[in-house]
Amino acid sequence: MASSRPVLTTPVLLLMAVATGLCVGGNYFNQPLLDSIAEALDTSRSAAASTVTVAQVAYALGLLFLVPLGDMFPQRRLAVMLMLAAAAGQGLSGFAPNIGVLVVGTAVAGLFSVSAQVLVPFAATLATPESRGRAVGTVMSGLLVGILVARSVAGILAELGDSWTTVYRVSAVAMVIVALALWRVLPATPPVVRQGYGSTLRSLGTLIATHPRLRTRTLLGGLGFASVGALFSTMAFLLSDPPFGLDDLQIGLVGLAGVAGAFAATAAGRLVDRGYGPPTTAVGVFTLIASWAALAAGASSLVWFVVGMLVVDLALNLVHITNQNIVYALDPDARSRVNSVYMTGYFIGAASGSALGTMAWSAGGWTAVCVLGVGLAALAGVVWALDLRLTARMRARSATASGGPAAA
């Protein structure tokens, strides 16, 4: 008898990837537009810059309080409703008459943009076991590309539309169209747990306590993203100063070098499907450490800086995709909650790395940033080694319990 298990097709996966890119990328539209926003809304630069913090805080709250709902409610319905709410936030931002309305629109869009983090574990649930890595990698590629191109797209559309609002209005329309398409093509699935919201949130702590590899892989991902966060928070300072002297659009285009690394997420997923998860993580960790040598050389060479950007994104994605595939397998009935734990740690790492990177720049310029970046990457390597030891002990205990060779 043929299996009734839903099977993801490539077009559906690509649509999910586009959706995640639109959702998360929208949180980065404001970053290259802050001067224009301040001038158009007759407010201070610091007030305009506050929207960056608002977007980050709102997204963090969504990761913690909304993503776990993916185990309580049908995931198609939840993802689409969250995406439509995020589109409403983008639309409100695009018609904001003052900074207060823009802050509200930014908060709404950021909070509900975690639809992307409902779609990633949904892809893992719908995929067959032998293609789960590819499915997760493909959807994550869309998310990462969305983050990387958002700043450049915002700048380009602001130029074409002669207004900072253009990108928000275009994004709102695009998100509604994609959300309706998702509703049409994604299968309806039942919730995996039937419990109250309070119990669902409390179970996050239970998952952390129960699964040691959720702890190690979350810490590994957070430290890796912290290393890259230090780069992203300071690269504009380096590239705008001599000897480069690049403007905002040029800096955004340099940042696009990371897109090639983002596409590596799909390749990493395929390697995991073929049983190469451990060596893929190893390559990612060592490459992350080594990439800072190229970035250090980038202090005086734009070519080396671009090489470093490409390699650091590649390395982070190799680690991140293997992490996700490992933690999703820990408890198939709690994938949304596991994703909430992992992505919250991942996001905390990014925010911490950004803050530390800015402090390092103030203390010692690009050299201090590079020391910080390689230090955080090295700490990620230490956690990876601990994870390997943990895995070996778990296998030994399992073999002993089953009376296998380790029992002797």
C-alpha positions in Angstrom: 0.0 0.0 0.0 1.4 3.4 -0.9 2.4 5.7 1.9 0.1 8.7 2.6 3.1 10.6 4.1 3.3 14.1 2.5 6.3 14.5 0.3 7.8 17.8 -0.3 8.5 18.8 -3.9 11.2 21.1 -5.0 8.8 23.9 -5.9 7.1 23.7 -2.5 10.5 23.8 -0.8 11.6 26.8 -2.8 8.3 28.6 -2.0 9.0 27.9 1.7 12.5 29.2 1.3 11.2 32.5 -0.3 8.7 32.8 2.6 11.4 32.5 5.2 13.6 35.0 3.4 10.8 37.6 3.2 9.8 37.2 6.8 13.2 37.5 8.4 14.8 39.8 5.8 12.2 42.4 6.6 13.8 42.9 10.0 16.9 44.3 8.3 15.3 46.8 5.9 15.7 49.7 8.2 19.4 49.4 8.8 20.7 51.2 5.6 17.7 53.6 5.6 18.1 55.2 9.1 19.3 58.6 7.8 16.5 58.8 5.3 13.9 57.7 8.0 15.2 60.3 10.5 15.0 63.1 7.9 11.6 62.1 6.4 9.9 61.6 9.8 11.6 64.7 11.4 13.2 62.8 14.2 16.7 62.1 15.6 19.1 59.5 14.3 19.0 57.8 17.6 15.2 57.6 17.5 15.4 56.1 14.0 18.2 53.7 15.1 15.9 52.5 17.9 13.9 50.6 15.3 16.8 48.3 14.8 16.7 47.3 18.5 12.9 47.0 18.4 13.1 44.6 15.5 15.7 42.4 17.3 13.8 42.4 20.6 10.5 41.6 19.0 12.0 38.7 17.0 13.5 37.3 20.2 10.1 37.4 21.9 8.5 35.7 19.0 11.1 32.9 19.1 10.4 32.3 22.7 6.7 32.8 22.9 5.3 32.1 19.4 7.4 29.4 17.8 6.5 26.7 20.4 2.9 27.1 19.2 4.0 25.0 16.1 3.6 21.9 18.3 0.1 23.0 19.5 -1.6 24.1 16.3 -1.7 23.0 12.7 1.6 24.3 11.3 0.3 25.4 7.9 -2.4 27.6 9.6 0.1 29.0 12.2 2.8 29.8 9.6 0.3 31.6 7.2 -1.4 33.6 10.0 1.9 34.7 11.4 3.2 35.7 8.0 0.0 37.7 7.3 0.4 39.5 10.6 4.1 40.3 9.8 2.9 41.7 6.4 0.5 43.9 8.3 3.4 45.2 10.3 5.4 45.9 7.2 2.5 47.7 5.6 2.0 49.8 8.7 5.7 50.8 8.6 5.4 51.6 4.9 2.7 54.2 5.6 4.0 55.5 9.0 3.4 59.2 9.4 5.8 59.5 12.4 8.4 57.6 14.3 5.9 56.2 16.9 3.9 54.4 14.2 7.1 53.1 12.6 8.2 51.7 15.9 4.8 49.9 16.3 5.0 48.6 12.7 8.5 47.4 13.2 7.6 45.6 16.5 4.6 43.9 14.8 6.6 42.8 11.8 9.5 41.6 14.0 7.3 39.6 16.4 5.4 37.7 13.7 8.3 37.3 11.3 9.1 34.1 13.3 6.7 32.4 10.9 10.0 31.5 9.3 11.0 29.5 12.3 7.7 27.6 12.1 8.3 26.7 8.5 11.8 25.3 9.1 10.8 22.5 11.5 7.6 22.1 9.4 9.8 21.2 6.4 11.7 18.7 8.6 8.4 17.1 9.6 7.0 16.9 6.0 10.3 15.5 4.5 11.1 11.8 4.4 14.0 10.8 6.8 16.4 10.4 3.9 15.8 13.9 2.6 15.3 15.8 5.8 18.7 17.5 5.7 18.1 18.7 2.2 14.7 20.1 3.1 16.0 22.0 6.2 19.0 23.2 4.2 16.9 24.5 1.3 14.5 26.4 3.6 17.4 27.8 5.7 19.2 29.0 2.5 16.2 31.1 1.7 16.2 32.6 5.2 19.9 33.4 5.1 19.8 34.9 1.7 16.9 37.0 2.8 18.9 38.4 5.7 21.9 39.1 3.4 20.1 40.8 0.5 17.6 42.7 2.6 19.9 45.7 3.2 20.9 46.0 -0.5 17.3 45.6 -1.7 16.1 48.2 0.7 18.7 50.7 -0.6 17.9 49.9 -4.2 14.2 50.2 -3.8 14.6 53.4 -1.9 16.5 54.8 -4.9 14.0 53.5 -7.5 10.9 54.6 -5.5 12.5 57.8 -4.3 11.4 57.0 -0.7 12.4 54.8 2.2 8.9 53.5 2.4 9.0 51.7 -0.9 10.7 48.5 0.4 8.1 48.1 3.2 5.1 48.5 0.8 6.6 46.1 -1.7 7.4 43.6 1.0 3.9 43.7 2.5 2.3 42.9 -0.8 4.9 40.1 -1.6 4.3 38.5 1.8 0.6 38.4 1.4 1.0 36.7 -2.0 3.5 34.2 -0.7 1.4 33.4 2.4 -1.7 32.7 0.3 0.4 30.5 -2.0 1.7 28.6 1.1 -1.9 28.0 2.2 -2.7 26.5 -1.2 0.3 24.2 -1.5 1.2 23.1 2.0 -0.6 20.0 3.4 -2.8 20.3 6.5 -1.3 18.5 9.4 -2.7 17.8 13.0 -0.9 19.3 16.0 1.6 16.9 17.6 0.7 17.7 21.3 -2.5 18.6 23.0 -1.7 20.7 26.1 -2.1 24.2 27.4 0.2 27.1 26.4 1.7 27.3 29.9 2.6 23.6 29.8 4.1 24.1 26.4 6.3 26.9 27.6 7.3 25.0 30.7 8.3 22.0 28.5 11.1 24.1 27.0 13.0 23.8 30.2 12.2 20.1 30.3 13.7 19.7 26.8 16.8 21.5 27.8 17.3 19.4 30.9 16.5 16.1 29.1 18.6 16.5 26.0 22.3 17.2 26.7 23.0 17.6 22.9 20.4 20.3 22.7 22.5 22.2 25.2 25.8 21.6 23.5 24.5 22.2 20.0 22.7 25.4 21.0 25.8 26.7 22.7 27.9 25.7 19.6 25.5 27.6 17.3 25.3 30.6 19.6 29.1 31.0 19.8 29.5 30.5 16.0 26.9 33.2 15.3 28.5 35.4 17.9 31.7 35.3 16.0 30.0 36.3 12.8 27.9 38.9 14.6 31.1 40.7 15.7 31.9 41.0 12.0 28.5 42.2 10.8 28.3 44.9 13.6 31.7 46.4 12.6 32.3 45.8 8.9 30.6 49.2 8.0 33.1 51.0 10.2 36.1 49.3 8.5 34.8 49.7 5.0 33.7 53.3 5.3 37.1 54.5 6.6 40.3 54.8 4.7 41.7 53.0 2.7 38.3 51.9 1.4 35.9 54.8 1.9 32.9 52.9 0.6 29.4 54.4 0.8 26.3 52.6 2.2 25.3 50.9 -1.1 28.8 49.7 -1.8 29.1 48.3 1.7 25.8 46.5 1.2 27.1 45.0 -2.1 30.2 43.8 -0.4 28.0 42.1 2.2 26.4 40.1 -0.7 29.5 38.0 -0.8 28.0 36.0 1.9 25.2 34.9 -0.3 27.4 32.2 -1.8 27.9 30.9 1.7 24.2 30.9 2.4 23.6 28.6 -0.5 26.0 26.2 1.1 23.2 25.4 3.6 21.5 23.2 1.0 24.8 21.4 0.3 25.3 20.9 4.0 21.8 19.4 4.3 22.6 16.9 1.6 25.8 15.9 3.3 23.9 15.2 6.5 21.4 13.1 4.6 24.4 11.0 3.4 25.7 10.4 6.9 28.5 13.0 6.8 27.1 15.2 9.6 30.1 14.9 12.0 32.8 15.7 9.4 30.6 18.6 8.1 30.5 20.1 11.5 34.3 19.7 11.9 35.0 21.4 8.6 32.6 24.2 9.6 34.3 24.8 13.0 37.8 24.8 11.6 36.9 26.9 8.6 35.2 29.5 10.9 38.4 29.8 12.9 40.6 30.1 9.8 38.3 32.6 8.1 39.4 35.3 10.6 42.9 35.2 9.1 41.5 36.3 5.8 39.3 39.0 7.5 42.4 40.3 9.4 44.2 40.6 6.1 41.1 42.5 4.9 42.1 45.5 6.9 44.2 46.6 4.0 42.8 44.5 1.1 39.2 44.5 -0.1 39.8 41.2 -1.9 40.8 39.4 1.3 37.9 40.9 3.1 35.5 39.6 0.5 37.1 36.2 0.7 36.8 36.3 4.5 33.1 37.2 4.2 32.4 34.3 1.9 34.3 31.8 4.0 32.9 32.9 7.3 29.3 32.6 6.1 30.1 29.2 4.5 31.5 27.9 7.8 28.6 29.2 9.9 26.1 27.5 7.7 27.9 24.2 7.8 27.7 24.3 11.6 24.2 25.7 11.7 22.5 23.2 9.4 24.2 20.2 11.0 23.1 21.5 14.4 19.5 21.9 13.3 19.3 18.4 11.8 20.8 16.9 15.1 18.4 18.8 17.4 15.3 18.1 15.3 16.0 14.4 15.6 16.1 14.5 19.4 12.3 14.7 19.8 10.3 14.5 16.6 7.1 15.4 18.5 8.6 18.6 19.8 10.4 20.0 16.8 8.9 23.5 17.1 9.8 23.7 20.8 13.3 22.3 20.2 13.7 24.9 17.4 12.5 27.6 19.8 15.2 26.7 22.3 17.9 26.4 19.6 17.1 29.5 17.7 16.7 31.6 20.9 20.3 30.6 21.9 21.4 31.2 18.3 19.9 34.7 18.4 21.3 35.5 21.8 24.7 34.6 20.4 24.3 36.9 17.4 23.2 39.8 19.6 26.0 39.3 22.1 28.6 39.0 19.3 27.3 42.3 17.8 27.5 44.1 21.2 31.0 42.7 21.9 32.1 43.5 18.4 31.1 47.2 18.8 33.0 47.3 22.1 36.1 45.7 20.6 36.1 48.2 17.7 35.9 51.1 20.2 38.7 49.6 22.3 41.2 48.5 19.5 39.7 48.9 16.0 39.7 46.1 13.5 42.5 44.2 15.2 40.5 43.9 18.4 37.5 42.8 16.4 39.5 40.0 14.7 40.9 38.8 18.1 37.4 38.7 19.5 36.1 36.9 16.4 38.7 34.2 16.4 38.4 33.8 20.2 34.6 33.2 19.9 35.2 30.7 17.0 37.8 28.9 19.1 35.3 28.6 22.0 32.9 27.1 19.5 35.6 24.6 18.7 35.9 23.7 22.4 32.1 23.1 22.7 32.2 21.0 19.5 34.9 18.8 21.2 32.7 18.5 24.3 29.8 17.5 22.1 31.9 14.7 20.5 32.8 13.4 24.0 29.2 13.5 25.0 28.1 11.6 21.9 30.8 9.0 22.6 29.6 8.5 26.2 26.0 8.3 25.1 26.8 5.6 22.6 28.9 3.7 25.1 26.0 3.7 27.6 23.6 2.6 25.0 25.8 -0.2 23.9 26.3 -1.3 27.6 22.5 -1.2 28.2 21.9 -3.4 25.2 24.6 -5.9 26.0 26.8 -4.9 23.0 30.6 -4.8 22.7 30.9 -1.9 25.1 29.5 -4.0 27.9 32.7 -6.0 28.0 
